[in-house]
Amino acid sequence: MPYFSFHHSEPTRKKTAQAEFFTTLVHKMKILVATEKPFAKVAVDGIREVVEGAGYTLALLEKYTDKQQLLDAVADADALIIRSDIVDAAVLDAAKQLKIVVRAGAGYDNIDLEAATAHQVVAMNTPGQNSNAVAELALGMMVYAVRNLYNGTSGTELKGKKLGIHAFGNVGRNVARIAQGFGMEVYAYDAYCPDEAMTAAHVTPLHSAEELYKTCDIVSLHIPATAETKNSINHDLVGLMPKGGVLVNTARKEVIDEEGLIALMQERTDLKYMTDIMPVADAKFRTLFEGRYFATPKKMGAQTAEANINAGIAAAKQIVDFIQNGNTRFQVNK
């Protein structure tokens, strides 16, 4: 059901009055884009076109430096678009009119889902919009790893290597597509994805994480951070990888058992770890594993102009669709 609805069985005159009232309400709807790290201008322009084209008001809070600024801005917002910004109980308490919050991107662990549900706020993400950007970064990290971090020494090639994709969602499928262009043998494990979806993408399905790590020269992580997956990439699992194994993490920091991985890499000097989520123990990794470890200064998977634009505009379209048609397809809370 759309957010606003009226009974169509009433007399025409009354329906006309209701339609006018509906129009007035719609024009008062405020959609706030609150981004400590702003969208690119072209993305903001696209969001504005979607929002104002639907007859709503767009408000921007960019580069804010204090949480109170966010609390003040959401006070009269009906909808909220964020990036990595934190939407917790305090924000939801302040947002008395809020009906929907959309995280422009795939991950949504920066939204307190239980608090959103308690406040009767729909929380969504925009899956798939930055998938190619993350996949390209993952392959770039693989090249960087097998070429010895471009240190001038002789490395190896990706062609013929066995790549394991841990979770075959939007990003994993793009990784498979690009890796096949490199001539890699591609395998995947995903407990929630049917074999048929993998074989249709010319990927060999495996049926346990252990089998994936034991089989593959390089493993690329694309699992979410959940109670089940946190610290699941550990000493014993990664230790199953063949000699010269490379672990690439463009997923979430929390899925790595850092101390377990450090212990393993001390035992096995052939292993490498590449990530775009700097570990808590980054200094220790850098000190102990020079030439075998690399982390970007900040999470960079979705940091492309294209992904920035795609995710922002998708968020705006989802909000409009939710308000007008009640579409909750990408809802991530209950």
Order of alpha helices (4+ residues) and beta strands (2+ residues): alpha-beta-alpha-beta-alpha-beta-alpha-beta-alpha-beta-alpha-beta-alpha-beta-alpha-beta-alpha-beta-alpha-beta-alpha-beta-alpha-beta-alpha
